[in-house]
């Protein structure tokens, strides 16, 4: 994975400050992309749960309550 490569390179203490900054910017961009993908997947799971149960239940924090997936005991 590219993020692992970047971290390994930055931890090696063998690269210049300019290269470190370049790698940091690349890592930041990759983290942002991953975060967006995770948020999208979370929304999809919430929709699937809503469709299965017919409603979304919200917690005290006003975020939808989700269910952990247990492949050995599917509920659908």
PDB file of N, H, CA, C and O in Angstrom:
ATOM      1  N   UNK A   1       0.851  -1.175   0.000  1.00  0.00           N
ATOM      2  CA  UNK A   1       0.000   0.000   0.000  1.00  0.00           C
ATOM      3  C   UNK A   1       0.898   1.239   0.000  1.00  0.00           C
ATOM      4  O   UNK A   1       1.932   1.273   0.667  1.00  0.00           O
ATOM      5  N   UNK A   2       0.494   2.226  -0.740  1.00  0.00           N
ATOM      6  H   UNK A   2      -0.346   2.198  -1.282  1.00  0.00           H
ATOM      7  CA  UNK A   2       1.314   3.419  -0.907  1.00  0.00           C
ATOM      8  C   UNK A   2       1.540   4.150   0.421  1.00  0.00           C
ATOM      9  O   UNK A   2       2.644   4.631   0.675  1.00  0.00           O
ATOM     10  N   UNK A   3       0.522   4.239   1.262  1.00  0.00           N
ATOM     11  H   UNK A   3      -0.375   3.849   1.056  1.00  0.00           H
ATOM     12  CA  UNK A   3       0.695   4.924   2.547  1.00  0.00           C
ATOM     13  C   UNK A   3       1.771   4.248   3.394  1.00  0.00           C
ATOM     14  O   UNK A   3       2.552   4.925   4.062  1.00  0.00           O
ATOM     15  N   UNK A   4       1.813   2.936   3.367  1.00  0.00           N
ATOM     16  H   UNK A   4       1.179   2.386   2.824  1.00  0.00           H
ATOM     17  CA  UNK A   4       2.842   2.211   4.111  1.00  0.00           C
ATOM     18  C   UNK A   4       4.231   2.524   3.561  1.00  0.00           C
ATOM     19  O   UNK A   4       5.183   2.689   4.323  1.00  0.00           O
ATOM     20  N   UNK A   5       4.342   2.603   2.244  1.00  0.00           N
ATOM     21  H   UNK A   5       3.569   2.469   1.625  1.00  0.00           H
ATOM     22  CA  UNK A   5       5.621   2.937   1.621  1.00  0.00           C
ATOM     23  C   UNK A   5       6.071   4.336   2.035  1.00  0.00           C
ATOM     24  O   UNK A   5       7.243   4.556   2.342  1.00  0.00           O
ATOM     25  N   UNK A   6       5.137   5.269   2.040  1.00  0.00           N
ATOM     26  H   UNK A   6       4.185   5.090   1.791  1.00  0.00           H
ATOM     27  CA  UNK A   6       5.462   6.644   2.426  1.00  0.00           C
ATOM     28  C   UNK A   6       5.936   6.693   3.870  1.00  0.00           C
ATOM     29  O   UNK A   6       6.947   7.327   4.174  1.00  0.00           O
ATOM     30  N   UNK A   7       5.215   6.031   4.754  1.00  0.00           N
ATOM     31  H   UNK A   7       4.394   5.516   4.508  1.00  0.00           H
ATOM     32  CA  UNK A   7       5.581   6.019   6.168  1.00  0.00           C
ATOM     33  C   UNK A   7       6.959   5.402   6.374  1.00  0.00           C
ATOM     34  O   UNK A   7       7.774   5.922   7.136  1.00  0.00           O
ATOM     35  N   UNK A   8       7.210   4.300   5.694  1.00  0.00           N
ATOM     36  H   UNK A   8       6.547   3.878   5.075  1.00  0.00           H
ATOM     37  CA  UNK A   8       8.504   3.637   5.802  1.00  0.00           C
ATOM     38  C   UNK A   8       9.632   4.560   5.347  1.00  0.00           C
ATOM     39  O   UNK A   8      10.678   4.650   5.990  1.00  0.00           O
ATOM     40  N   UNK A   9       9.403   5.237   4.237  1.00  0.00           N
ATOM     41  H   UNK A   9       8.553   5.164   3.714  1.00  0.00           H
ATOM     42  CA  UNK A   9      10.416   6.147   3.702  1.00  0.00           C
ATOM     43  C   UNK A   9      10.652   7.329   4.639  1.00  0.00           C
ATOM     44  O   UNK A   9      11.794   7.730   4.864  1.00  0.00           O
ATOM     45  N   UNK A  10       9.573   7.882   5.182  1.00  0.00           N
ATOM     46  H   UNK A  10       8.645   7.556   4.999  1.00  0.00           H
ATOM     47  CA  UNK A  10       9.706   9.033   6.072  1.00  0.00           C
ATOM     48  C   UNK A  10      10.389   8.639   7.386  1.00  0.00           C
ATOM     49  O   UNK A  10      11.109   9.448   7.971  1.00  0.00           O
ATOM     50  N   UNK A  11      10.174   7.421   7.848  1.00  0.00           N
ATOM     51  H   UNK A  11       9.590   6.764   7.372  1.00  0.00           H
ATOM     52  CA  UNK A  11      10.783   6.957   9.085  1.00  0.00           C
ATOM     53  C   UNK A  11      12.238   6.536   8.914  1.00  0.00           C
ATOM     54  O   UNK A  11      12.938   6.297   9.898  1.00  0.00           O
ATOM     55  N   UNK A  12      12.689   6.447   7.684  1.00  0.00           N
ATOM     56  H   UNK A  12      12.120   6.641   6.884  1.00  0.00           H
ATOM     57  CA  UNK A  12      14.051   5.987   7.428  1.00  0.00           C
ATOM     58  C   UNK A  12      15.107   7.043   7.756  1.00  0.00           C
ATOM     59  O   UNK A  12      16.288   6.721   7.885  1.00  0.00           O
ATOM     60  N   UNK A  13      14.689   8.288   7.888  1.00  0.00           N
ATOM     61  H   UNK A  13      13.730   8.550   7.783  1.00  0.00           H
ATOM     62  CA  UNK A  13      15.617   9.394   8.183  1.00  0.00           C
ATOM     63  C   UNK A  13      16.700   9.562   7.126  1.00  0.00           C
ATOM     64  O   UNK A  13      17.774  10.092   7.411  1.00  0.00           O
ATOM     65  N   UNK A  14      16.424   9.118   5.924  1.00  0.00           N
ATOM     66  H   UNK A  14      15.552   8.687   5.692  1.00  0.00           H
ATOM     67  CA  UNK A  14      17.419   9.228   4.856  1.00  0.00           C
ATOM     68  C   UNK A  14      16.966  10.148   3.734  1.00  0.00           C
ATOM     69  O   UNK A  14      17.629  10.235   2.700  1.00  0.00           O
ATOM     70  N   UNK A  15      15.850  10.833   3.921  1.00  0.00           N
ATOM     71  H   UNK A  15      15.311  10.763   4.761  1.00  0.00           H
ATOM     72  CA  UNK A  15      15.342  11.707   2.860  1.00  0.00           C
ATOM     73  C   UNK A  15      15.432  13.163   3.296  1.00  0.00           C
ATOM     74  O   UNK A  15      15.490  13.480   4.484  1.00  0.00           O
ATOM     75  N   UNK A  16      15.443  14.013   2.320  1.00  0.00           N
ATOM     76  H   UNK A  16      15.396  13.755   1.355  1.00  0.00           H
ATOM     77  CA  UNK A  16      15.568  15.447   2.587  1.00  0.00           C
ATOM     78  C   UNK A  16      14.258  16.018   3.120  1.00  0.00           C
ATOM     79  O   UNK A  16      13.208  15.379   3.056  1.00  0.00           O
ATOM     80  N   UNK A  17      14.348  17.217   3.638  1.00  0.00           N
ATOM     81  H   UNK A  17      15.201  17.736   3.690  1.00  0.00           H
ATOM     82  CA  UNK A  17      13.158  17.907   4.126  1.00  0.00           C
ATOM     83  C   UNK A  17      12.164  18.134   2.994  1.00  0.00           C
ATOM     84  O   UNK A  17      10.959  17.965   3.179  1.00  0.00           O
ATOM     85  N   UNK A  18      12.667  18.516   1.823  1.00  0.00           N
ATOM     86  H   UNK A  18      13.646  18.653   1.673  1.00  0.00           H
ATOM     87  CA  UNK A  18      11.784  18.725   0.672  1.00  0.00           C
ATOM     88  C   UNK A  18      11.060  17.446   0.281  1.00  0.00           C
ATOM     89  O   UNK A  18       9.862  17.469  -0.002  1.00  0.00           O
ATOM     90  N   UNK A  19      11.779  16.335   0.265  1.00  0.00           N
ATOM     91  H   UNK A  19      12.752  16.316   0.495  1.00  0.00           H
ATOM     92  CA  UNK A  19      11.155  15.053  -0.068  1.00  0.00           C
ATOM     93  C   UNK A  19      10.154  14.652   1.004  1.00  0.00           C
ATOM     94  O   UNK A  19       9.096  14.108   0.689  1.00  0.00           O
ATOM     95  N   UNK A  20      10.475  14.913   2.264  1.00  0.00           N
ATOM     96  H   UNK A  20      11.335  15.354   2.520  1.00  0.00           H
ATOM     97  CA  UNK A  20       9.541  14.619   3.359  1.00  0.00           C
ATOM     98  C   UNK A  20       8.252  15.406   3.196  1.00  0.00           C
ATOM     99  O   UNK A  20       7.160  14.869   3.383  1.00  0.00           O
ATOM    100  N   UNK A  21       8.378  16.668   2.849  1.00  0.00           N
ATOM    101  H   UNK A  21       9.264  17.104   2.697  1.00  0.00           H
ATOM    102  CA  UNK A  21       7.195  17.506   2.652  1.00  0.00           C
ATOM    103  C   UNK A  21       6.364  17.008   1.483  1.00  0.00           C
ATOM    104  O   UNK A  21       5.136  16.962   1.564  1.00  0.00           O
ATOM    105  N   UNK A  22       7.027  16.636   0.397  1.00  0.00           N
ATOM    106  H   UNK A  22       8.024  16.673   0.332  1.00  0.00           H
ATOM    107  CA  UNK A  22       6.325  16.095  -0.772  1.00  0.00           C
ATOM    108  C   UNK A  22       5.562  14.818  -0.403  1.00  0.00           C
ATOM    109  O   UNK A  22       4.403  14.642  -0.780  1.00  0.00           O
ATOM    110  N   UNK A  23       6.236  13.927   0.342  1.00  0.00           N
ATOM    111  H   UNK A  23       7.178  14.070   0.647  1.00  0.00           H
ATOM    112  CA  UNK A  23       5.593  12.677   0.757  1.00  0.00           C
ATOM    113  C   UNK A  23       4.449  12.936   1.732  1.00  0.00           C
ATOM    114  O   UNK A  23       3.417  12.267   1.674  1.00  0.00           O
ATOM    115  N   UNK A  24       4.629  13.904   2.625  1.00  0.00           N
ATOM    116  H   UNK A  24       5.467  14.448   2.672  1.00  0.00           H
ATOM    117  CA  UNK A  24       3.567  14.250   3.572  1.00  0.00           C
ATOM    118  C   UNK A  24       2.319  14.725   2.826  1.00  0.00           C
ATOM    119  O   UNK A  24       1.201  14.333   3.161  1.00  0.00           O
ATOM    120  N   UNK A  25       2.516  15.562   1.826  1.00  0.00           N
ATOM    121  H   UNK A  25       3.424  15.881   1.554  1.00  0.00           H
ATOM    122  CA  UNK A  25       1.376  16.063   1.043  1.00  0.00           C
ATOM    123  C   UNK A  25       0.675  14.921   0.313  1.00  0.00           C
ATOM    124  O   UNK A  25      -0.554  14.877   0.249  1.00  0.00           O
ATOM    125  N   UNK A  26       1.464  13.999  -0.237  1.00  0.00           N
ATOM    126  H   UNK A  26       2.463  14.035  -0.186  1.00  0.00           H
ATOM    127  CA  UNK A  26       0.868  12.846  -0.927  1.00  0.00           C
ATOM    128  C   UNK A  26       0.076  11.989   0.053  1.00  0.00           C
ATOM    129  O   UNK A  26      -1.037  11.558  -0.246  1.00  0.00           O
ATOM    130  N   UNK A  27       0.661  11.743   1.231  1.00  0.00           N
ATOM    131  H   UNK A  27       1.566  12.093   1.474  1.00  0.00           H
ATOM    132  CA  UNK A  27      -0.020  10.944   2.245  1.00  0.00           C
ATOM    133  C   UNK A  27      -1.314  11.619   2.697  1.00  0.00           C
ATOM    134  O   UNK A  27      -2.336  10.955   2.875  1.00  0.00           O
ATOM    135  N   UNK A  28      -1.267  12.927   2.881  1.00  0.00           N
ATOM    136  H   UNK A  28      -0.438  13.466   2.736  1.00  0.00           H
ATOM    137  CA  UNK A  28      -2.457  13.664   3.293  1.00  0.00           C
ATOM    138  C   UNK A  28      -3.567  13.522   2.259  1.00  0.00           C
ATOM    139  O   UNK A  28      -4.734  13.349   2.611  1.00  0.00           O
ATOM    140  N   UNK A  29      -3.204  13.595   0.998  1.00  0.00           N
ATOM    141  H   UNK A  29      -2.256  13.735   0.713  1.00  0.00           H
ATOM    142  CA  UNK A  29      -4.182  13.434  -0.080  1.00  0.00           C
ATOM    143  C   UNK A  29      -4.772  12.022  -0.076  1.00  0.00           C
ATOM    144  O   UNK A  29      -5.983  11.853  -0.225  1.00  0.00           O
ATOM    145  N   UNK A  30      -3.921  11.016   0.092  1.00  0.00           N
ATOM    146  H   UNK A  30      -2.937  11.153   0.213  1.00  0.00           H
ATOM    147  CA  UNK A  30      -4.399   9.633   0.127  1.00  0.00           C
ATOM    148  C   UNK A  30      -5.313   9.385   1.325  1.00  0.00           C
ATOM    149  O   UNK A  30      -6.320   8.687   1.207  1.00  0.00           O
ATOM    150  N   UNK A  31      -4.964   9.954   2.467  1.00  0.00           N
ATOM    151  H   UNK A  31      -4.146  10.521   2.562  1.00  0.00           H
ATOM    152  CA  UNK A  31      -5.799   9.803   3.662  1.00  0.00           C
ATOM    153  C   UNK A  31      -7.165  10.433   3.433  1.00  0.00           C
ATOM    154  O   UNK A  31      -8.184   9.879   3.846  1.00  0.00           O
ATOM    155  N   UNK A  32      -7.189  11.579   2.781  1.00  0.00           N
ATOM    156  H   UNK A  32      -6.361  12.029   2.445  1.00  0.00           H
ATOM    157  CA  UNK A  32      -8.461  12.246   2.485  1.00  0.00           C
ATOM    158  C   UNK A  32      -9.326  11.388   1.562  1.00  0.00           C
ATOM    159  O   UNK A  32     -10.533  11.266   1.773  1.00  0.00           O
ATOM    160  N   UNK A  33      -8.714  10.803   0.550  1.00  0.00           N
ATOM    161  H   UNK A  33      -7.734  10.902   0.378  1.00  0.00           H
ATOM    162  CA  UNK A  33      -9.443   9.930  -0.383  1.00  0.00           C
ATOM    163  C   UNK A  33     -10.013   8.730   0.367  1.00  0.00           C
ATOM    164  O   UNK A  33     -11.179   8.376   0.188  1.00  0.00           O
ATOM    165  N   UNK A  34      -9.185   8.105   1.209  1.00  0.00           N
ATOM    166  H   UNK A  34      -8.239   8.393   1.354  1.00  0.00           H
ATOM    167  CA  UNK A  34      -9.645   6.944   1.984  1.00  0.00           C
ATOM    168  C   UNK A  34     -10.787   7.315   2.924  1.00  0.00           C
ATOM    169  O   UNK A  34     -11.752   6.565   3.067  1.00  0.00           O
ATOM    170  N   UNK A  35     -10.671   8.460   3.556  1.00  0.00           N
ATOM    171  H   UNK A  35      -9.886   9.069   3.440  1.00  0.00           H
ATOM    172  CA  UNK A  35     -11.709   8.918   4.472  1.00  0.00           C
ATOM    173  C   UNK A  35     -13.034   9.119   3.739  1.00  0.00           C
ATOM    174  O   UNK A  35     -14.090   8.734   4.241  1.00  0.00           O
ATOM    175  N   UNK A  36     -12.975   9.717   2.564  1.00  0.00           N
ATOM    176  H   UNK A  36     -12.117  10.030   2.156  1.00  0.00           H
ATOM    177  CA  UNK A  36     -14.189   9.922   1.769  1.00  0.00           C
ATOM    178  C   UNK A  36     -14.815   8.593   1.369  1.00  0.00           C
ATOM    179  O   UNK A  36     -16.038   8.449   1.393  1.00  0.00           O
ATOM    180  N   UNK A  37     -13.980   7.620   1.001  1.00  0.00           N
ATOM    181  H   UNK A  37     -12.987   7.737   0.982  1.00  0.00           H
ATOM    182  CA  UNK A  37     -14.505   6.296   0.629  1.00  0.00           C
ATOM    183  C   UNK A  37     -15.152   5.614   1.827  1.00  0.00           C
ATOM    184  O   UNK A  37     -16.207   4.994   1.694  1.00  0.00           O
ATOM    185  N   UNK A  38     -14.523   5.726   3.001  1.00  0.00           N
ATOM    186  H   UNK A  38     -13.666   6.230   3.109  1.00  0.00           H
ATOM    187  CA  UNK A  38     -15.097   5.124   4.201  1.00  0.00           C
ATOM    188  C   UNK A  38     -16.433   5.774   4.574  1.00  0.00           C
ATOM    189  O   UNK A  38     -17.382   5.086   4.950  1.00  0.00           O
ATOM    190  N   UNK A  39     -16.498   7.098   4.467  1.00  0.00           N
ATOM    191  H   UNK A  39     -15.727   7.657   4.161  1.00  0.00           H
ATOM    192  CA  UNK A  39     -17.753   7.791   4.765  1.00  0.00           C
ATOM    193  C   UNK A  39     -18.854   7.364   3.806  1.00  0.00           C
ATOM    194  O   UNK A  39     -20.001   7.179   4.211  1.00  0.00           O
ATOM    195  N   UNK A  40     -18.504   7.209   2.545  1.00  0.00           N
ATOM    196  H   UNK A  40     -17.572   7.359   2.216  1.00  0.00           H
ATOM    197  CA  UNK A  40     -19.483   6.768   1.551  1.00  0.00           C
ATOM    198  C   UNK A  40     -19.971   5.353   1.861  1.00  0.00           C
ATOM    199  O   UNK A  40     -21.166   5.067   1.776  1.00  0.00           O
ATOM    200  N   UNK A  41     -19.043   4.478   2.218  1.00  0.00           N
ATOM    201  H   UNK A  41     -18.073   4.710   2.287  1.00  0.00           H
ATOM    202  CA  UNK A  41     -19.428   3.104   2.555  1.00  0.00           C
ATOM    203  C   UNK A  41     -20.324   3.078   3.790  1.00  0.00           C
ATOM    204  O   UNK A  41     -21.277   2.301   3.852  1.00  0.00           O
ATOM    205  N   UNK A  42     -20.020   3.924   4.770  1.00  0.00           N
ATOM    206  H   UNK A  42     -19.246   4.555   4.720  1.00  0.00           H
ATOM    207  CA  UNK A  42     -20.850   3.990   5.978  1.00  0.00           C
ATOM    208  C   UNK A  42     -22.272   4.419   5.629  1.00  0.00           C
ATOM    209  O   UNK A  42     -23.234   3.866   6.162  1.00  0.00           O
ATOM    210  N   UNK A  43     -22.410   5.392   4.747  1.00  0.00           N
ATOM    211  H   UNK A  43     -21.629   5.842   4.314  1.00  0.00           H
ATOM    212  CA  UNK A  43     -23.753   5.829   4.328  1.00  0.00           C
ATOM    213  C   UNK A  43     -24.495   4.711   3.616  1.00  0.00           C
ATOM    214  O   UNK A  43     -25.697   4.537   3.814  1.00  0.00           O
ATOM    215  N   UNK A  44     -23.785   3.949   2.785  1.00  0.00           N
ATOM    216  H   UNK A  44     -22.808   4.090   2.624  1.00  0.00           H
ATOM    217  CA  UNK A  44     -24.423   2.832   2.097  1.00  0.00           C
ATOM    218  C   UNK A  44     -24.924   1.784   3.092  1.00  0.00           C
ATOM    219  O   UNK A  44     -26.027   1.258   2.944  1.00  0.00           O
ATOM    220  N   UNK A  45     -24.111   1.485   4.102  1.00  0.00           N
ATOM    221  H   UNK A  45     -23.215   1.912   4.223  1.00  0.00           H
ATOM    222  CA  UNK A  45     -24.518   0.512   5.112  1.00  0.00           C
ATOM    223  C   UNK A  45     -25.746   1.014   5.862  1.00  0.00           C
ATOM    224  O   UNK A  45     -26.664   0.241   6.138  1.00  0.00           O
ATOM    225  N   UNK A  46     -25.767   2.296   6.192  1.00  0.00           N
ATOM    226  H   UNK A  46     -25.021   2.923   5.968  1.00  0.00           H
ATOM    227  CA  UNK A  46     -26.926   2.868   6.883  1.00  0.00           C
ATOM    228  C   UNK A  46     -28.185   2.727   6.030  1.00  0.00           C
ATOM    229  O   UNK A  46     -29.260   2.416   6.543  1.00  0.00           O
ATOM    230  N   UNK A  47     -28.045   2.958   4.733  1.00  0.00           N
ATOM    231  H   UNK A  47     -27.172   3.211   4.316  1.00  0.00           H
ATOM    232  CA  UNK A  47     -29.198   2.825   3.828  1.00  0.00           C
ATOM    233  C   UNK A  47     -29.657   1.376   3.775  1.00  0.00           C
ATOM    234  O   UNK A  47     -30.855   1.097   3.803  1.00  0.00           O
ATOM    235  N   UNK A  48     -28.694   0.448   3.697  1.00  0.00           N
ATOM    236  H   UNK A  48     -27.720   0.675   3.674  1.00  0.00           H
ATOM    237  CA  UNK A  48     -29.060  -0.968   3.669  1.00  0.00           C
ATOM    238  C   UNK A  48     -29.782  -1.383   4.941  1.00  0.00           C
ATOM    239  O   UNK A  48     -30.762  -2.127   4.889  1.00  0.00           O
ATOM    240  N   UNK A  49     -29.302  -0.907   6.079  1.00  0.00           N
ATOM    241  H   UNK A  49     -28.506  -0.303   6.121  1.00  0.00           H
ATOM    242  CA  UNK A  49     -29.957  -1.228   7.355  1.00  0.00           C
ATOM    243  C   UNK A  49     -31.354  -0.617   7.371  1.00  0.00           C
ATOM    244  O   UNK A  49     -32.306  -1.256   7.819  1.00  0.00           O
ATOM    245  N   UNK A  50     -31.478   0.604   6.890  1.00  0.00           N
ATOM    246  H   UNK A  50     -30.704   1.123   6.527  1.00  0.00           H
ATOM    247  CA  UNK A  50     -32.798   1.252   6.856  1.00  0.00           C
ATOM    248  C   UNK A  50     -33.747   0.442   5.985  1.00  0.00           C
ATOM    249  O   UNK A  50     -34.894   0.206   6.366  1.00  0.00           O
ATOM    250  N   UNK A  51     -33.278   0.017   4.821  1.00  0.00           N
ATOM    251  H   UNK A  51     -32.346   0.209   4.512  1.00  0.00           H
ATOM    252  CA  UNK A  51     -34.140  -0.734   3.916  1.00  0.00           C
ATOM    253  C   UNK A  51     -34.543  -2.080   4.508  1.00  0.00           C
ATOM    254  O   UNK A  51     -35.646  -2.563   4.252  1.00  0.00           O
ATOM    255  N   UNK A  52     -33.677  -2.675   5.279  1.00  0.00           N
ATOM    256  H   UNK A  52     -32.781  -2.282   5.486  1.00  0.00           H
ATOM    257  CA  UNK A  52     -33.970  -3.972   5.885  1.00  0.00           C
ATOM    258  C   UNK A  52     -34.970  -3.825   7.031  1.00  0.00           C
ATOM    259  O   UNK A  52     -35.859  -4.661   7.199  1.00  0.00           O
ATOM    260  N   UNK A  53     -34.820  -2.754   7.821  1.00  0.00           N
ATOM    261  H   UNK A  53     -34.099  -2.075   7.685  1.00  0.00           H
ATOM    262  CA  UNK A  53     -35.663  -2.581   9.000  1.00  0.00           C
ATOM    263  C   UNK A  53     -36.825  -1.624   8.770  1.00  0.00           C
ATOM    264  O   UNK A  53     -37.770  -1.595   9.558  1.00  0.00           O
ATOM    265  N   UNK A  54     -36.763  -0.850   7.712  1.00  0.00           N
ATOM    266  H   UNK A  54     -35.995  -0.873   7.072  1.00  0.00           H
ATOM    267  CA  UNK A  54     -37.837   0.083   7.432  1.00  0.00           C
ATOM    268  C   UNK A  54     -37.688   1.438   8.083  1.00  0.00           C
ATOM    269  O   UNK A  54     -38.513   2.321   7.849  1.00  0.00           O
ATOM    270  N   UNK A  55     -36.661   1.632   8.893  1.00  0.00           N
ATOM    271  H   UNK A  55     -35.990   0.914   9.083  1.00  0.00           H
ATOM    272  CA  UNK A  55     -36.443   2.919   9.541  1.00  0.00           C
ATOM    273  C   UNK A  55     -35.002   3.022  10.023  1.00  0.00           C
ATOM    274  O   UNK A  55     -34.304   2.018  10.159  1.00  0.00           O
ATOM    275  N   UNK A  56     -34.581   4.218  10.271  1.00  0.00           N
ATOM    276  H   UNK A  56     -35.148   5.035  10.161  1.00  0.00           H
ATOM    277  CA  UNK A  56     -33.267   4.452  10.863  1.00  0.00           C
ATOM    278  C   UNK A  56     -33.481   4.907  12.297  1.00  0.00           C
ATOM    279  O   UNK A  56     -34.305   5.780  12.567  1.00  0.00           O
ATOM    280  N   UNK A  57     -32.728   4.306  13.213  1.00  0.00           N
ATOM    281  H   UNK A  57     -32.058   3.597  12.994  1.00  0.00           H
ATOM    282  CA  UNK A  57     -32.781   4.695  14.612  1.00  0.00           C
ATOM    283  C   UNK A  57     -31.562   5.549  14.916  1.00  0.00           C
ATOM    284  O   UNK A  57     -30.439   5.197  14.555  1.00  0.00           O
ATOM    285  N   UNK A  58     -31.792   6.681  15.586  1.00  0.00           N
ATOM    286  H   UNK A  58     -32.704   6.967  15.879  1.00  0.00           H
ATOM    287  CA  UNK A  58     -30.706   7.601  15.905  1.00  0.00           C
ATOM    288  C   UNK A  58     -30.353   7.502  17.376  1.00  0.00           C
ATOM    289  O   UNK A  58     -31.223   7.314  18.226  1.00  0.00           O
ATOM    290  N   UNK A  59     -29.047   7.634  17.669  1.00  0.00           N
ATOM    291  H   UNK A  59     -28.341   7.787  16.978  1.00  0.00           H
ATOM    292  CA  UNK A  59     -28.564   7.633  19.037  1.00  0.00           C
ATOM    293  C   UNK A  59     -28.647   9.024  19.638  1.00  0.00           C
ATOM    294  O   UNK A  59     -29.141   9.954  19.001  1.00  0.00           O
ATOM    295  N   UNK A  60     -28.164   9.165  20.866  1.00  0.00           N
ATOM    296  H   UNK A  60     -27.763   8.409  21.383  1.00  0.00           H
ATOM    297  CA  UNK A  60     -28.182  10.459  21.544  1.00  0.00           C
ATOM    298  C   UNK A  60     -27.318  11.483  20.833  1.00  0.00           C
ATOM    299  O   UNK A  60     -27.553  12.686  20.951  1.00  0.00           O
ATOM    300  N   UNK A  61     -26.319  11.015  20.094  1.00  0.00           N
ATOM    301  H   UNK A  61     -26.128  10.038  19.998  1.00  0.00           H
ATOM    302  CA  UNK A  61     -25.446  11.924  19.356  1.00  0.00           C
ATOM    303  C   UNK A  61     -26.036  12.334  18.005  1.00  0.00           C
ATOM    304  O   UNK A  61     -25.382  13.018  17.218  1.00  0.00           O
ATOM    305  N   UNK A  62     -27.275  11.910  17.742  1.00  0.00           N
ATOM    306  H   UNK A  62     -27.807  11.354  18.381  1.00  0.00           H
ATOM    307  CA  UNK A  62     -28.001  12.216  16.512  1.00  0.00           C
ATOM    308  C   UNK A  62     -27.398  11.557  15.283  1.00  0.00           C
ATOM    309  O   UNK A  62     -27.693  11.952  14.155  1.00  0.00           O
ATOM    310  N   UNK A  63     -26.555  10.552  15.497  1.00  0.00           N
ATOM    311  H   UNK A  63     -26.316  10.231  16.413  1.00  0.00           H
ATOM    312  CA  UNK A  63     -26.007   9.769  14.390  1.00  0.00           C
ATOM    313  C   UNK A  63     -26.784   8.470  14.304  1.00  0.00           C
ATOM    314  O   UNK A  63     -27.217   7.936  15.325  1.00  0.00           O
ATOM    315  N   UNK A  64     -26.966   7.956  13.089  1.00  0.00           N
ATOM    316  H   UNK A  64     -26.615   8.390  12.260  1.00  0.00           H
ATOM    317  CA  UNK A  64     -27.689   6.687  12.952  1.00  0.00           C
ATOM    318  C   UNK A  64     -26.991   5.564  13.712  1.00  0.00           C
ATOM    319  O   UNK A  64     -25.764   5.463  13.714  1.00  0.00           O
ATOM    320  N   UNK A  65     -27.786   4.735  14.346  1.00  0.00           N
ATOM    321  H   UNK A  65     -28.782   4.817  14.344  1.00  0.00           H
ATOM    322  CA  UNK A  65     -27.243   3.564  15.037  1.00  0.00           C
ATOM    323  C   UNK A  65     -27.053   2.476  13.985  1.00  0.00           C
ATOM    324  O   UNK A  65     -27.976   2.140  13.243  1.00  0.00           O
ATOM    325  N   UNK A  66     -25.849   1.940  13.936  1.00  0.00           N
ATOM    326  H   UNK A  66     -25.099   2.213  14.539  1.00  0.00           H
ATOM    327  CA  UNK A  66     -25.547   0.892  12.961  1.00  0.00           C
ATOM    328  C   UNK A  66     -25.405  -0.436  13.675  1.00  0.00           C
ATOM    329  O   UNK A  66     -25.360  -0.499  14.904  1.00  0.00           O
ATOM    330  N   UNK A  67     -25.335  -1.489  12.892  1.00  0.00           N
ATOM    331  H   UNK A  67     -25.371  -1.439  11.894  1.00  0.00           H
ATOM    332  CA  UNK A  67     -25.175  -2.823  13.449  1.00  0.00           C
ATOM    333  C   UNK A  67     -23.863  -3.392  12.942  1.00  0.00           C
ATOM    334  O   UNK A  67     -23.489  -3.177  11.789  1.00  0.00           O
ATOM    335  N   UNK A  68     -23.163  -4.121  13.806  1.00  0.00           N
ATOM    336  H   UNK A  68     -23.467  -4.295  14.743  1.00  0.00           H
ATOM    337  CA  UNK A  68     -21.960  -4.803  13.379  1.00  0.00           C
ATOM    338  C   UNK A  68     -22.345  -5.983  12.515  1.00  0.00           C
ATOM    339  O   UNK A  68     -23.338  -6.661  12.778  1.00  0.00           O
ATOM    340  N   UNK A  69     -21.564  -6.226  11.492  1.00  0.00           N
ATOM    341  H   UNK A  69     -20.757  -5.676  11.278  1.00  0.00           H
ATOM    342  CA  UNK A  69     -21.825  -7.331  10.604  1.00  0.00           C
ATOM    343  C   UNK A  69     -21.194  -8.601  11.162  1.00  0.00           C
ATOM    344  O   UNK A  69     -19.998  -8.628  11.453  1.00  0.00           O
ATOM    345  N   UNK A  70     -21.981  -9.628  11.309  1.00  0.00           N
ATOM    346  H   UNK A  70     -22.952  -9.606  11.073  1.00  0.00           H
ATOM    347  CA  UNK A  70     -21.487 -10.923  11.768  1.00  0.00           C
ATOM    348  C   UNK A  70     -21.767 -11.936  10.651  1.00  0.00           C
ATOM    349  O   UNK A  70     -22.897 -12.400  10.502  1.00  0.00           O
ATOM    350  N   UNK A  71     -20.734 -12.279   9.866  1.00  0.00           N
ATOM    351  H   UNK A  71     -19.816 -11.903   9.987  1.00  0.00           H
ATOM    352  CA  UNK A  71     -20.960 -13.169   8.724  1.00  0.00           C
ATOM    353  C   UNK A  71     -21.446 -14.565   9.122  1.00  0.00           C
ATOM    354  O   UNK A  71     -22.029 -15.274   8.302  1.00  0.00           O
ATOM    355  N   UNK A  72     -21.212 -14.958  10.362  1.00  0.00           N
ATOM    356  H   UNK A  72     -20.738 -14.382  11.028  1.00  0.00           H
ATOM    357  CA  UNK A  72     -21.666 -16.285  10.807  1.00  0.00           C
ATOM    358  C   UNK A  72     -23.140 -16.271  11.217  1.00  0.00           C
ATOM    359  O   UNK A  72     -23.740 -17.328  11.412  1.00  0.00           O
ATOM    360  N   UNK A  73     -23.721 -15.080  11.346  1.00  0.00           N
ATOM    361  H   UNK A  73     -23.233 -14.222  11.188  1.00  0.00           H
ATOM    362  CA  UNK A  73     -25.114 -14.979  11.765  1.00  0.00           C
ATOM    363  C   UNK A  73     -25.803 -13.836  11.017  1.00  0.00           C
ATOM    364  O   UNK A  73     -26.193 -12.843  11.631  1.00  0.00           O
ATOM    365  N   UNK A  74     -25.956 -13.970   9.696  1.00  0.00           N
ATOM    366  H   UNK A  74     -25.639 -14.777   9.198  1.00  0.00           H
ATOM    367  CA  UNK A  74     -26.606 -12.885   8.956  1.00  0.00           C
ATOM    368  C   UNK A  74     -28.077 -12.778   9.341  1.00  0.00           C
ATOM    369  O   UNK A  74     -28.743 -13.781   9.594  1.00  0.00           O
ATOM    370  N   UNK A  75     -28.571 -11.534   9.380  1.00  0.00           N
ATOM    371  H   UNK A  75     -28.029 -10.719   9.175  1.00  0.00           H
ATOM    372  CA  UNK A  75     -29.960 -11.300   9.799  1.00  0.00           C
ATOM    373  C   UNK A  75     -30.872 -11.004   8.619  1.00  0.00           C
ATOM    374  O   UNK A  75     -32.010 -10.574   8.807  1.00  0.00           O
ATOM    375  N   UNK A  76     -30.392 -11.224   7.432  1.00  0.00           N
ATOM    376  H   UNK A  76     -29.467 -11.573   7.280  1.00  0.00           H
ATOM    377  CA  UNK A  76     -31.253 -10.946   6.267  1.00  0.00           C
ATOM    378  C   UNK A  76     -31.562 -12.185   5.501  1.00  0.00           C
ATOM    379  O   UNK A  76     -32.271 -12.129   4.496  1.00  0.00           O
TER     380      UNK A  76
END
